[in-house]
Amino acid sequence: MRFGFKLWIENDDGKPIIGKGGVSLIKHVIESGSISTAAKDMHVSYKFAWEYIRKVNSYLGGIETHKGGKGAGGTTVSEKIAELIKIYEEAEKEIDEVLQKYNQKIEELLKK
C-alpha cells in the first residue's frame, strides 16, 4: 500500500489545463519543435496532440504554430510556458518526496 497522487494546473473555475501527460507533450514539442513529432514520440494521435496544445494555448497563450510543408512548419513555445513546465515538475518532485516519507510510515506500520 502507498499514497499516490495526480497533479494538474487548473484555471480559476477548477477546470484542468495541464497535467502530467500535457507536461510531457509540451516538453516533447519544445524539444522537437513539432506537434507531429511530439505526438509520434508519445504514441498519441496528431489530432489529440493538436487539440491539447490548442486548449493550453487558449488559456495561457505562448504557443505559436507555423504552417508549412515538410521542413517549413513547426511550433514554438514561449519562455513563460517553459517556466510553467519547470514549476510543475518542481511541485511534482516536492510532493513526491513528502509522500515517500509517508509511504515509508505505511510500510513500517504494515510490517508490525
Disulfide bonds with the S-S distance in Angstrom:
none
